[in-house]
Amino acid sequence: MSEQTSGDGAGFAGLELRSELLRALTSLGYEEPTPIQREAIPPLLAGHDLLGQAATGTGKTAAFALPLLQGLDRKTGGTGPSALVLVPTRELAEQVSQAVHRYGRDLGVRVLPVYGGQPIGRQLQALQRGVDVVVGTPGRVLDHIGRATLELGDVRTVVLDEADEMLDMGFAEDIEAILAETPGERQTVLFSATMPPRIDSIARRHLREPVRIQMGRQESAPGEIPLVRQSAYVVPRAHKSAALARVLDVEAPTAAIVFCRTREEVDQVTETLNGRGYRAEALHGGMSQDQRDRVMGRLRAGATELLVATDVAARGLDVEQLTHVVNYNVPSAPEAYVHRIGRVGRAGREGAAITLAEPRENRMLKAIERLTRQRITLESVPTVTDLRARRMELTRAAIQGSLGDDDLERFRVVIESLTDEADLERVALAAVKLAHEAAGGDVDEEEIPAVAPPREAPSRDARRSEPYRGQGKGRPGGDTGATRLFFGLGRRAGLRPQDLVGAIAGESGLSARDIGAIQITDRFSLVEVPESAAEMVIAAMQQATIRGRRPTVRRERYSR
């Protein structure tokens, strides 16, 4: 959809918002509406239903909150709300509630966030006094409906924010039950970062001839650096922790979230990063709400620079100063990637989305690129030389920053006494060496082995007619330095040559260049590897899965 312009610098005034809302926006420093606000506010003010696809950080909260407040009916009788906003998490409920309160403060709007983990008594008291807008999670809203403490008969507007997240969290039935309690003639607004078929299904059932809006992140002009720099590093599983630490050393984020799959992985990565000297905090579902709140408070205050979290624990988080999002694994669903990177590059700030991928996960990166229509740049893991150069640069920057200090003169006596014994340049070199060592010194680590990019699969006909030839040169019966391994999976399991190459290289650390011919039959496969690495590969593959299955792996048994 083409972007509209406000013309003559009219800004929000050109959207015909009431004066109380314009005053609030001015006091908050809002000057021009974002594209999603320009597109969404006019049809919402006109009373249309709306289906919007918009990433986090595009300004969609104001896009639905301002029209909602414009048409707010301040009743003198009943206590039920005029508007209901459903969100997936407690954190998002708080953020949206605070935003609605700020926008509508000159209207005297009464906003109540309702969610689990908060004493319900406080919510009951507020509902009894009367509220204009309820912002809540589906579970707690449905709980209040069941208690008969929340009456939705007067609701004129319902907003489903982050609808795809709510469906992913299993709230589909709760949403249906809540909507059944609202009037049929209500205005319904649905925002989602992605548009899977089930979102369309909800829209068809509950929205009436909606205006459709699709907004991505703001595109960069040709030649400009994109606001969100997306990159990936292909790393063997055994070296992922070390690779993560090196990438963070080079990137030097102000504040970052590292996403992991499991609680155990969160704890392990947090321990590794703290051992590296970072201030890292864990966040996962095994923590109480008080613990979560303390962790988030330390991150927002700058006492913590890295948050290591699971997807579920991090849902709805909004950290203003976030500069980096790191995927410790490639997200299994491309939509999850969209939600994660939506947390950086907001309000015109630059950000980075970094993914650590095992060799076998290359096809998942391609799926993400197809969904986002954006390229993810494959980068090389920083080498020991890169890290040393980076630390030397940090030492140089620290010294350069001190050149303007006012209290340098008191050290002149030290310089003068030392230059009696050595020239000034050597004295300076010794001082830089001490400063460099005090900041951590040179890196003394092993290199992380490079992984060759996964190869494309040959055609189906070629696969059936001849073995797949890898980059290794050995052949059974020829070079005595090679042997063949038997894998108990074949074409019937959907196995492809690159699945085997990726699994072997990722699990054993063997270079893809050392893997020779691959032959895939209906029920099994034969893979050529160096004789010296055969036992290592067999041992590494004992706990591995390929195409979701754990195959038998052994040396080929010749029948001669």
LOVO-620360 format. One record per residue (C-alpha): residue in one letter; z, y, x; residue number from 1. Coordinates in Angstrom, 1 decimal. Layout:
# residues N
[A, [Z, Y, X], NUM]
...
# end
This chain:
# residues 560
[M, [0.0, 0.0, 0.0], 1]
[S, [-0.9, 3.3, 1.4], 2]
[E, [1.9, 5.7, 2.5], 3]
[Q, [2.3, 8.8, 0.4], 4]
[T, [3.2, 12.2, 1.8], 5]
[S, [5.8, 14.6, 0.4], 6]
[G, [3.6, 17.6, 1.1], 7]
[D, [4.6, 21.0, 2.4], 8]
[G, [7.9, 19.6, 3.8], 9]
[A, [9.2, 19.1, 0.2], 10]
[G, [11.3, 16.1, 1.5], 11]
[F, [13.6, 14.7, -1.1], 12]
[A, [13.3, 17.7, -3.3], 13]
[G, [9.7, 16.7, -4.0], 14]
[L, [11.0, 13.5, -5.6], 15]
[E, [12.7, 15.5, -8.4], 16]
[L, [16.2, 14.3, -7.7], 17]
[R, [19.1, 16.1, -9.3], 18]
[S, [20.8, 18.8, -7.4], 19]
[E, [24.0, 16.9, -6.8], 20]
[L, [22.1, 14.1, -5.0], 21]
[L, [20.1, 16.6, -2.9], 22]
[R, [23.3, 18.3, -1.8], 23]
[A, [24.8, 14.9, -0.8], 24]
[L, [21.6, 14.0, 1.2], 25]
[T, [21.6, 17.3, 3.0], 26]
[S, [25.2, 17.0, 4.0], 27]
[L, [24.5, 13.5, 5.3], 28]
[G, [21.7, 14.9, 7.5], 29]
[Y, [18.8, 13.3, 5.5], 30]
[E, [15.7, 15.4, 5.9], 31]
[E, [12.6, 13.3, 4.9], 32]
[P, [12.4, 10.2, 2.8], 33]
[T, [11.4, 7.0, 4.5], 34]
[P, [8.1, 5.3, 3.4], 35]
[I, [10.0, 2.8, 1.2], 36]
[Q, [12.0, 5.7, -0.4], 37]
[R, [8.8, 7.6, -1.2], 38]
[E, [7.1, 4.5, -2.7], 39]
[A, [10.1, 3.2, -4.7], 40]
[I, [12.0, 6.3, -6.0], 41]
[P, [9.3, 7.7, -8.4], 42]
[P, [8.6, 4.5, -10.3], 43]
[L, [12.3, 3.7, -10.5], 44]
[L, [13.0, 7.2, -11.9], 45]
[A, [10.2, 6.5, -14.4], 46]
[G, [12.1, 3.4, -15.6], 47]
[H, [9.8, 0.7, -14.2], 48]
[D, [11.1, -2.6, -12.8], 49]
[L, [10.3, -3.0, -9.1], 50]
[L, [9.7, -5.9, -6.7], 51]
[G, [10.0, -4.7, -3.2], 52]
[Q, [9.5, -6.4, 0.1], 53]
[A, [11.2, -4.5, 2.8], 54]
[A, [12.9, -5.3, 6.1], 55]
[T, [16.5, -4.3, 6.9], 56]
[G, [16.5, -0.8, 8.3], 57]
[T, [13.7, 0.7, 6.3], 58]
[G, [16.1, 2.7, 4.0], 59]
[K, [15.9, 0.5, 0.9], 60]
[T, [19.6, 1.1, 0.0], 61]
[A, [18.9, 4.8, -0.7], 62]
[A, [15.6, 3.7, -2.4], 63]
[F, [17.4, 2.0, -5.2], 64]
[A, [20.7, 3.8, -5.1], 65]
[L, [19.3, 7.3, -5.7], 66]
[P, [17.4, 6.5, -8.9], 67]
[L, [20.4, 4.4, -10.0], 68]
[L, [22.6, 7.4, -9.7], 69]
[Q, [20.1, 9.8, -11.2], 70]
[G, [20.1, 7.9, -14.5], 71]
[L, [23.8, 7.0, -14.5], 72]
[D, [25.4, 7.2, -17.9], 73]
[R, [28.9, 8.5, -17.5], 74]
[K, [30.5, 7.1, -20.7], 75]
[T, [33.7, 8.3, -22.1], 76]
[G, [34.4, 5.2, -24.0], 77]
[G, [34.0, 1.7, -22.5], 78]
[T, [35.1, 0.6, -19.1], 79]
[G, [32.1, -1.6, -18.2], 80]
[P, [29.6, -0.5, -15.5], 81]
[S, [26.2, 1.0, -16.1], 82]
[A, [24.8, -0.5, -13.0], 83]
[L, [25.2, -3.8, -11.1], 84]
[V, [24.1, -4.5, -7.6], 85]
[L, [24.2, -8.1, -6.3], 86]
[V, [24.3, -8.7, -2.6], 87]
[P, [24.7, -11.9, -0.5], 88]
[T, [27.8, -11.1, 1.6], 89]
[R, [31.1, -9.2, 1.7], 90]
[E, [29.9, -7.0, 4.5], 91]
[L, [26.8, -5.9, 2.7], 92]
[A, [28.8, -5.3, -0.5], 93]
[E, [31.0, -2.9, 1.5], 94]
[Q, [28.1, -1.1, 3.1], 95]
[V, [26.1, -0.6, -0.2], 96]
[S, [29.3, 0.4, -2.0], 97]
[Q, [30.0, 3.1, 0.6], 98]
[A, [26.4, 4.3, 0.6], 99]
[V, [26.4, 4.7, -3.2], 100]
[H, [29.8, 6.5, -3.1], 101]
[R, [28.5, 8.9, -0.5], 102]
[Y, [25.3, 9.7, -2.4], 103]
[G, [27.1, 10.1, -5.7], 104]
[R, [30.2, 11.9, -4.6], 105]
[D, [29.3, 15.2, -6.3], 106]
[L, [28.7, 13.2, -9.5], 107]
[G, [32.2, 11.7, -9.4], 108]
[V, [30.7, 8.2, -9.5], 109]
[R, [33.2, 5.3, -9.6], 110]
[V, [32.0, 2.5, -7.4], 111]
[L, [33.7, -0.9, -7.0], 112]
[P, [32.9, -3.6, -4.5], 113]
[V, [33.9, -7.1, -5.6], 114]
[Y, [33.8, -10.1, -3.3], 115]
[G, [35.8, -13.0, -2.1], 116]
[G, [38.4, -12.7, 0.6], 117]
[Q, [40.0, -9.6, -1.1], 118]
[P, [43.0, -9.7, -3.4], 119]
[I, [41.6, -10.0, -6.9], 120]
[G, [44.4, -7.9, -8.4], 121]
[R, [43.1, -4.7, -6.8], 122]
[Q, [39.7, -5.4, -8.3], 123]
[L, [41.2, -6.2, -11.8], 124]
[Q, [43.1, -2.8, -11.8], 125]
[A, [39.9, -0.9, -10.9], 126]
[L, [37.9, -2.7, -13.6], 127]
[Q, [40.6, -1.9, -16.2], 128]
[R, [40.4, 1.8, -15.4], 129]
[G, [36.7, 1.8, -15.7], 130]
[V, [33.8, 1.8, -13.1], 131]
[D, [30.2, 3.1, -13.2], 132]
[V, [28.7, 0.8, -10.5], 133]
[V, [29.7, -2.6, -9.4], 134]
[V, [28.5, -3.9, -6.1], 135]
[G, [29.3, -7.6, -5.6], 136]
[T, [28.6, -11.0, -4.4], 137]
[P, [27.4, -13.5, -7.1], 138]
[G, [30.3, -15.8, -6.8], 139]
[R, [33.0, -13.1, -7.4], 140]
[V, [31.0, -11.3, -10.1], 141]
[L, [30.7, -14.6, -12.0], 142]
[D, [34.4, -15.2, -11.5], 143]
[H, [35.2, -11.9, -13.2], 144]
[I, [32.8, -12.7, -16.0], 145]
[G, [34.6, -16.0, -16.5], 146]
[R, [37.9, -14.2, -16.6], 147]
[A, [36.5, -11.7, -19.1], 148]
[T, [37.5, -8.9, -16.8], 149]
[L, [33.9, -7.7, -16.2], 150]
[E, [31.8, -6.8, -19.2], 151]
[L, [28.0, -6.3, -18.5], 152]
[G, [26.9, -5.4, -22.0], 153]
[D, [26.4, -1.7, -21.1], 154]
[V, [24.5, -2.4, -17.8], 155]
[R, [21.2, -0.4, -17.7], 156]
[T, [20.2, -1.3, -14.1], 157]
[V, [20.5, -4.5, -12.1], 158]
[V, [19.6, -4.6, -8.4], 159]
[L, [19.1, -7.9, -6.5], 160]
[D, [19.4, -6.8, -2.8], 161]
[E, [18.5, -9.3, 0.0], 162]
[A, [17.4, -11.7, -2.8], 163]
[D, [16.0, -14.3, -0.3], 164]
[E, [19.3, -14.4, 1.5], 165]
[M, [21.2, -15.0, -1.8], 166]
[L, [18.9, -17.9, -2.6], 167]
[D, [19.3, -19.4, 0.9], 168]
[M, [23.1, -19.3, 0.4], 169]
[G, [22.8, -21.3, -2.9], 170]
[F, [23.4, -18.5, -5.4], 171]
[A, [20.3, -19.2, -7.5], 172]
[E, [22.3, -20.6, -10.5], 173]
[D, [25.0, -17.9, -10.2], 174]
[I, [22.3, -15.2, -10.4], 175]
[E, [20.7, -16.8, -13.4], 176]
[A, [24.1, -16.9, -15.2], 177]
[I, [24.9, -13.3, -14.3], 178]
[L, [21.5, -12.0, -15.6], 179]
[A, [22.0, -13.9, -18.8], 180]
[E, [25.1, -11.7, -19.4], 181]
[T, [23.1, -8.4, -19.1], 182]
[P, [21.0, -6.7, -21.8], 183]
[G, [17.4, -7.8, -22.0], 184]
[E, [16.1, -4.2, -22.0], 185]
[R, [17.7, -3.4, -18.6], 186]
[Q, [15.8, -2.1, -15.6], 187]
[T, [15.6, -4.8, -12.9], 188]
[V, [15.1, -4.1, -9.2], 189]
[L, [14.5, -6.9, -6.6], 190]
[F, [14.4, -6.3, -2.9], 191]
[S, [13.7, -9.1, -0.4], 192]
[A, [12.8, -9.1, 3.3], 193]
[T, [10.5, -12.1, 2.7], 194]
[M, [8.6, -13.3, -0.4], 195]
[P, [8.9, -17.1, -0.6], 196]
[P, [7.6, -18.7, -3.9], 197]
[R, [11.1, -18.9, -5.4], 198]
[I, [11.4, -15.1, -5.2], 199]
[D, [8.1, -14.8, -7.2], 200]
[S, [9.6, -17.3, -9.7], 201]
[I, [12.7, -15.1, -10.3], 202]
[A, [10.5, -12.0, -10.6], 203]
[R, [8.2, -13.6, -13.2], 204]
[R, [11.3, -14.6, -15.3], 205]
[H, [13.4, -11.5, -15.1], 206]
[L, [11.1, -8.5, -14.2], 207]
[R, [8.8, -6.8, -16.7], 208]
[E, [5.5, -5.7, -15.3], 209]
[P, [7.1, -4.6, -12.1], 210]
[V, [5.7, -2.2, -9.6], 211]
[R, [5.1, -4.1, -6.4], 212]
[I, [5.8, -2.5, -3.0], 213]
[Q, [5.5, -4.1, 0.4], 214]
[M, [6.9, -2.4, 3.4], 215]
[G, [7.3, -3.7, 7.0], 216]
[R, [8.8, -2.0, 9.9], 217]
[Q, [7.1, 1.3, 10.9], 218]
[E, [4.1, 0.5, 13.1], 219]
[S, [3.7, 2.2, 16.4], 220]
[A, [0.7, 4.4, 17.1], 221]
[P, [-1.9, 3.0, 19.6], 222]
[G, [-0.6, 3.1, 23.1], 223]
[E, [3.1, 3.5, 22.1], 224]
[I, [5.8, 1.0, 22.8], 225]
[P, [6.9, -0.7, 19.5], 226]
[L, [10.4, 0.0, 18.3], 227]
[V, [11.3, -3.6, 18.3], 228]
[R, [10.1, -5.4, 21.5], 229]
[Q, [9.7, -9.1, 20.7], 230]
[S, [9.7, -11.6, 23.6], 231]
[A, [10.5, -15.2, 24.2], 232]
[Y, [11.4, -17.3, 27.3], 233]
[V, [10.5, -21.0, 27.4], 234]
[V, [13.5, -22.8, 29.1], 235]
[P, [14.6, -26.4, 29.5], 236]
[R, [17.6, -27.1, 27.4], 237]
[A, [19.8, -27.9, 30.4], 238]
[H, [19.2, -24.3, 31.8], 239]
[K, [19.6, -22.3, 28.6], 240]
[S, [23.0, -20.9, 29.3], 241]
[A, [22.0, -19.8, 32.7], 242]
[A, [18.8, -18.3, 31.4], 243]
[L, [20.6, -16.4, 28.7], 244]
[A, [23.0, -14.9, 31.2], 245]
[R, [20.1, -13.8, 33.5], 246]
[V, [18.2, -12.2, 30.6], 247]
[L, [21.2, -10.3, 29.6], 248]
[D, [21.9, -9.2, 33.2], 249]
[V, [18.4, -7.7, 33.3], 250]
[E, [18.3, -6.3, 29.8], 251]
[A, [21.9, -4.8, 30.0], 252]
[P, [22.3, -4.3, 26.3], 253]
[T, [24.7, -1.7, 24.8], 254]
[A, [25.6, -4.1, 22.0], 255]
[A, [23.9, -7.4, 21.1], 256]
[I, [24.2, -10.3, 18.7], 257]
[V, [23.4, -13.8, 20.1], 258]
[F, [22.6, -16.2, 17.3], 259]
[C, [23.5, -19.9, 17.7], 260]
[R, [23.1, -22.9, 15.4], 261]
[T, [26.6, -24.4, 15.4], 262]
[R, [30.2, -23.4, 15.8], 263]
[E, [30.5, -25.6, 18.9], 264]
[E, [27.5, -23.8, 20.4], 265]
[V, [29.0, -20.4, 19.6], 266]
[D, [32.2, -21.3, 21.4], 267]
[Q, [30.3, -22.7, 24.4], 268]
[V, [28.0, -19.7, 24.8], 269]
[T, [30.9, -17.3, 24.4], 270]
[E, [32.9, -19.0, 27.1], 271]
[T, [29.9, -19.0, 29.4], 272]
[L, [29.2, -15.3, 28.9], 273]
[N, [32.9, -14.3, 29.4], 274]
[G, [32.9, -16.3, 32.6], 275]
[R, [29.9, -14.2, 33.7], 276]
[G, [31.9, -11.1, 33.2], 277]
[Y, [30.7, -10.0, 29.8], 278]
[R, [32.9, -9.0, 26.9], 279]
[A, [31.8, -11.5, 24.4], 280]
[E, [33.4, -12.4, 21.0], 281]
[A, [32.7, -15.5, 18.8], 282]
[L, [32.0, -15.2, 15.1], 283]
[H, [31.6, -18.3, 12.9], 284]
[G, [32.7, -19.9, 9.6], 285]
[G, [35.8, -21.5, 11.1], 286]
[M, [37.4, -18.0, 11.4], 287]
[S, [39.5, -16.3, 8.8], 288]
[Q, [38.4, -13.0, 7.2], 289]
[D, [41.1, -11.1, 9.2], 290]
[Q, [39.8, -12.6, 12.4], 291]
[R, [36.2, -11.6, 11.5], 292]
[D, [37.3, -8.1, 10.7], 293]
[R, [39.1, -7.7, 14.0], 294]
[V, [36.0, -9.0, 15.9], 295]
[M, [33.7, -6.6, 14.1], 296]
[G, [36.1, -3.7, 14.6], 297]
[R, [36.1, -4.3, 18.4], 298]
[L, [32.3, -4.5, 18.5], 299]
[R, [31.9, -1.2, 16.5], 300]
[A, [34.5, 0.5, 18.7], 301]
[G, [32.6, -0.6, 21.9], 302]
[A, [35.5, -2.8, 23.1], 303]
[T, [33.1, -5.8, 22.8], 304]
[E, [29.4, -5.7, 23.9], 305]
[L, [28.2, -9.2, 22.8], 306]
[L, [28.8, -10.9, 19.5], 307]
[V, [27.9, -14.7, 19.5], 308]
[A, [27.5, -15.8, 15.9], 309]
[T, [26.1, -18.4, 13.5], 310]
[D, [23.6, -17.2, 10.9], 311]
[V, [26.1, -17.7, 8.1], 312]
[A, [28.8, -15.8, 9.8], 313]
[A, [26.6, -12.9, 10.7], 314]
[R, [24.9, -12.4, 7.3], 315]
[G, [25.2, -8.9, 6.0], 316]
[L, [26.4, -7.4, 9.3], 317]
[D, [25.2, -3.9, 10.0], 318]
[V, [26.1, -2.6, 13.5], 319]
[E, [24.9, 0.9, 14.0], 320]
[Q, [24.7, 0.8, 17.8], 321]
[L, [23.1, -2.6, 18.1], 322]
[T, [20.3, -2.7, 20.7], 323]
[H, [19.5, -6.4, 21.1], 324]
[V, [19.2, -9.5, 19.0], 325]
[V, [19.0, -12.8, 20.9], 326]
[N, [18.0, -16.1, 19.4], 327]
[Y, [19.7, -18.8, 21.5], 328]
[N, [17.4, -21.3, 19.7], 329]
[V, [14.2, -20.6, 17.8], 330]
[P, [15.2, -20.2, 14.1], 331]
[S, [14.2, -23.3, 12.0], 332]
[A, [12.9, -21.0, 9.2], 333]
[P, [10.6, -18.1, 10.2], 334]
[E, [12.3, -16.0, 7.4], 335]
[A, [15.6, -16.2, 9.3], 336]
[Y, [13.9, -14.6, 12.3], 337]
[V, [12.8, -11.7, 10.1], 338]
[H, [16.4, -11.1, 8.9], 339]
[R, [17.8, -11.3, 12.4], 340]
[I, [15.4, -8.8, 14.1], 341]
[G, [15.9, -6.5, 11.1], 342]
[R, [19.2, -5.5, 12.6], 343]
[V, [17.7, -3.6, 15.6], 344]
[G, [15.2, -0.8, 15.9], 345]
[R, [16.7, 1.1, 13.0], 346]
[A, [16.5, 4.8, 12.3], 347]
[G, [13.8, 5.3, 14.9], 348]
[R, [15.8, 3.7, 17.7], 349]
[E, [14.3, 1.2, 20.1], 350]
[G, [15.6, -2.4, 20.1], 351]
[A, [14.7, -5.8, 21.5], 352]
[A, [14.4, -9.2, 19.9], 353]
[I, [14.6, -12.0, 22.5], 354]
[T, [14.2, -15.8, 21.8], 355]
[L, [15.0, -18.7, 24.1], 356]
[A, [12.7, -21.5, 23.2], 357]
[E, [12.6, -25.1, 24.4], 358]
[P, [9.1, -26.4, 25.3], 359]
[R, [8.8, -28.4, 22.1], 360]
[E, [9.6, -25.2, 20.0], 361]
[N, [6.3, -23.5, 20.8], 362]
[R, [4.8, -24.3, 17.4], 363]
[M, [7.8, -22.7, 15.7], 364]
[L, [7.1, -19.5, 17.6], 365]
[K, [3.5, -19.6, 16.3], 366]
[A, [4.8, -20.0, 12.7], 367]
[I, [6.9, -16.9, 13.2], 368]
[E, [4.0, -14.9, 14.5], 369]
[R, [1.9, -15.9, 11.5], 370]
[L, [4.6, -14.8, 9.1], 371]
[T, [5.4, -11.5, 10.8], 372]
[R, [1.8, -10.8, 11.9], 373]
[Q, [3.2, -9.7, 15.2], 374]
[R, [2.9, -11.2, 18.7], 375]
[I, [5.9, -12.5, 20.5], 376]
[T, [5.3, -12.0, 24.2], 377]
[L, [6.1, -15.0, 26.5], 378]
[E, [8.1, -13.8, 29.5], 379]
[S, [9.2, -15.5, 32.7], 380]
[V, [12.9, -16.2, 33.2], 381]
[P, [14.3, -13.7, 35.7], 382]
[T, [14.4, -15.1, 39.2], 383]
[V, [17.2, -14.8, 41.7], 384]
[T, [15.1, -12.1, 43.4], 385]
[D, [14.8, -10.3, 40.0], 386]
[L, [18.5, -10.3, 39.5], 387]
[R, [19.2, -9.0, 43.0], 388]
[A, [16.7, -6.2, 42.5], 389]
[R, [18.3, -5.4, 39.2], 390]
[R, [21.8, -5.2, 40.7], 391]
[M, [20.6, -3.1, 43.6], 392]
[E, [19.1, -0.7, 41.0], 393]
[L, [22.4, -0.5, 39.2], 394]
[T, [24.1, 0.3, 42.5], 395]
[R, [21.5, 3.0, 43.2], 396]
[A, [21.9, 4.5, 39.7], 397]
[A, [25.8, 4.5, 40.0], 398]
[I, [25.6, 6.4, 43.3], 399]
[Q, [23.0, 8.8, 41.9], 400]
[G, [25.3, 9.5, 39.0], 401]
[S, [28.1, 10.4, 41.3], 402]
[L, [26.1, 12.9, 43.3], 403]
[G, [26.8, 15.6, 40.7], 404]
[D, [30.6, 15.0, 40.7], 405]
[D, [32.8, 18.0, 41.5], 406]
[D, [35.4, 16.2, 43.6], 407]
[L, [33.1, 14.9, 46.4], 408]
[E, [34.3, 17.5, 48.9], 409]
[R, [37.7, 15.7, 49.4], 410]
[F, [35.8, 12.8, 51.0], 411]
[R, [34.1, 15.0, 53.7], 412]
[V, [36.9, 14.3, 56.2], 413]
[V, [36.1, 10.6, 56.0], 414]
[I, [32.4, 11.3, 56.7], 415]
[E, [33.1, 13.6, 59.6], 416]
[S, [35.5, 11.1, 61.3], 417]
[L, [33.0, 8.2, 60.9], 418]
[T, [30.0, 10.2, 62.2], 419]
[D, [31.9, 10.6, 65.5], 420]
[E, [31.4, 6.9, 66.0], 421]
[A, [28.0, 6.2, 64.1], 422]
[D, [25.1, 8.2, 62.8], 423]
[L, [25.1, 9.4, 59.3], 424]
[E, [22.5, 6.9, 58.0], 425]
[R, [24.6, 3.9, 59.1], 426]
[V, [27.7, 5.4, 57.5], 427]
[A, [25.8, 5.8, 54.2], 428]
[L, [24.5, 2.2, 54.4], 429]
[A, [28.0, 0.9, 54.9], 430]
[A, [29.2, 2.9, 51.9], 431]
[V, [26.4, 1.6, 49.7], 432]
[K, [27.1, -2.0, 50.8], 433]
[L, [30.8, -1.6, 49.8], 434]
[A, [29.8, -0.1, 46.4], 435]
[H, [27.3, -2.9, 45.8], 436]
[E, [29.8, -5.6, 46.6], 437]
[A, [32.4, -3.9, 44.4], 438]
[A, [30.0, -4.1, 41.5], 439]
[G, [29.4, -7.8, 41.9], 440]
[G, [27.2, -8.0, 45.0], 441]
[D, [24.1, -10.2, 45.4], 442]
[V, [23.4, -13.2, 43.2], 443]
[D, [23.9, -16.6, 44.7], 444]
[E, [22.5, -19.0, 42.2], 445]
[E, [19.9, -21.7, 42.0], 446]
[E, [16.5, -21.0, 40.6], 447]
[I, [15.8, -22.0, 37.0], 448]
[P, [12.7, -24.3, 37.0], 449]
[A, [9.6, -22.7, 35.4], 450]
[V, [8.2, -24.5, 32.3], 451]
[A, [4.4, -24.6, 31.8], 452]
[P, [3.2, -23.4, 28.4], 453]
[P, [2.6, -26.3, 26.0], 454]
[R, [-1.0, -27.4, 25.8], 455]
[E, [-3.0, -27.5, 22.7], 456]
[A, [-3.6, -30.9, 21.1], 457]
[P, [-7.0, -32.5, 21.5], 458]
[S, [-9.1, -33.1, 18.4], 459]
[R, [-8.2, -36.1, 16.1], 460]
[D, [-11.4, -37.9, 17.1], 461]
[A, [-10.7, -37.4, 20.8], 462]
[R, [-7.1, -38.6, 20.3], 463]
[R, [-8.3, -41.9, 18.7], 464]
[S, [-11.1, -42.6, 21.2], 465]
[E, [-9.4, -42.1, 24.6], 466]
[P, [-6.0, -41.4, 26.3], 467]
[Y, [-4.8, -37.8, 26.6], 468]
[R, [-5.1, -36.8, 30.3], 469]
[G, [-2.2, -34.7, 31.5], 470]
[Q, [-2.1, -32.6, 34.6], 471]
[G, [-0.7, -35.4, 36.8], 472]
[K, [-3.1, -37.3, 38.9], 473]
[G, [-1.6, -40.8, 39.1], 474]
[R, [-3.0, -43.7, 37.1], 475]
[P, [-1.5, -47.2, 36.6], 476]
[G, [-3.2, -49.6, 38.9], 477]
[G, [-4.4, -46.8, 41.2], 478]
[D, [-1.8, -44.4, 42.6], 479]
[T, [1.3, -46.5, 43.2], 480]
[G, [3.4, -43.3, 42.8], 481]
[A, [3.0, -43.4, 39.0], 482]
[T, [4.2, -45.6, 36.2], 483]
[R, [3.9, -45.7, 32.4], 484]
[L, [6.7, -45.4, 29.9], 485]
[F, [6.7, -46.9, 26.4], 486]
[F, [7.7, -44.6, 23.5], 487]
[G, [8.3, -46.3, 20.1], 488]
[L, [6.6, -43.6, 18.1], 489]
[G, [2.9, -43.2, 17.3], 490]
[R, [0.3, -41.6, 15.0], 491]
[R, [2.0, -42.9, 11.9], 492]
[A, [5.0, -40.7, 12.7], 493]
[G, [2.7, -37.7, 13.1], 494]
[L, [3.1, -37.8, 16.9], 495]
[R, [0.9, -35.5, 19.0], 496]
[P, [0.5, -35.3, 22.8], 497]
[Q, [2.1, -32.0, 23.1], 498]
[D, [5.2, -33.4, 21.3], 499]
[L, [5.7, -35.9, 24.1], 500]
[V, [4.9, -33.3, 26.8], 501]
[G, [7.4, -30.8, 25.3], 502]
[A, [10.1, -33.4, 24.8], 503]
[I, [9.9, -34.9, 28.3], 504]
[A, [9.7, -31.5, 30.0], 505]
[G, [12.4, -30.0, 27.9], 506]
[E, [14.9, -32.9, 28.2], 507]
[S, [14.4, -34.1, 31.7], 508]
[G, [13.3, -30.9, 33.5], 509]
[L, [10.2, -32.7, 34.7], 510]
[S, [7.3, -30.3, 35.0], 511]
[A, [4.4, -30.7, 32.5], 512]
[R, [2.1, -30.8, 35.6], 513]
[D, [3.7, -34.1, 36.6], 514]
[I, [3.0, -35.8, 33.3], 515]
[G, [-0.2, -37.9, 33.5], 516]
[A, [-2.3, -39.7, 30.9], 517]
[I, [-0.9, -40.0, 27.3], 518]
[Q, [-2.1, -42.7, 25.0], 519]
[I, [-1.1, -42.7, 21.3], 520]
[T, [-1.6, -45.7, 19.1], 521]
[D, [-0.6, -46.1, 15.4], 522]
[R, [2.9, -47.5, 16.3], 523]
[F, [3.7, -46.5, 19.9], 524]
[S, [2.7, -44.3, 22.8], 525]
[L, [2.3, -44.7, 26.6], 526]
[V, [3.1, -41.8, 28.9], 527]
[E, [2.4, -41.7, 32.6], 528]
[V, [5.1, -40.2, 34.8], 529]
[P, [5.9, -40.3, 38.6], 530]
[E, [7.6, -43.5, 39.6], 531]
[S, [10.4, -41.6, 41.3], 532]
[A, [11.2, -39.8, 38.0], 533]
[A, [10.9, -42.7, 35.6], 534]
[E, [14.6, -43.6, 35.3], 535]
[M, [15.6, -40.0, 35.0], 536]
[V, [13.1, -39.5, 32.1], 537]
[I, [14.3, -42.7, 30.4], 538]
[A, [18.0, -41.5, 30.7], 539]
[A, [17.2, -38.0, 29.5], 540]
[M, [15.3, -39.2, 26.4], 541]
[Q, [18.1, -41.6, 25.2], 542]
[Q, [19.7, -38.9, 23.0], 543]
[A, [16.5, -36.9, 22.3], 544]
[T, [14.6, -36.7, 19.1], 545]
[I, [10.8, -36.3, 18.7], 546]
[R, [9.4, -35.3, 15.3], 547]
[G, [12.9, -35.8, 13.9], 548]
[R, [13.2, -39.3, 15.1], 549]
[R, [14.9, -41.0, 18.1], 550]
[P, [12.4, -43.3, 19.7], 551]
[T, [12.9, -46.3, 21.9], 552]
[V, [12.0, -45.4, 25.5], 553]
[R, [11.5, -47.9, 28.3], 554]
[R, [9.1, -48.9, 31.0], 555]
[E, [5.9, -50.5, 29.8], 556]
[R, [5.9, -54.3, 29.8], 557]
[Y, [2.6, -55.6, 31.1], 558]
[S, [1.3, -58.8, 29.7], 559]
[R, [-1.0, -60.2, 32.4], 560]
# end
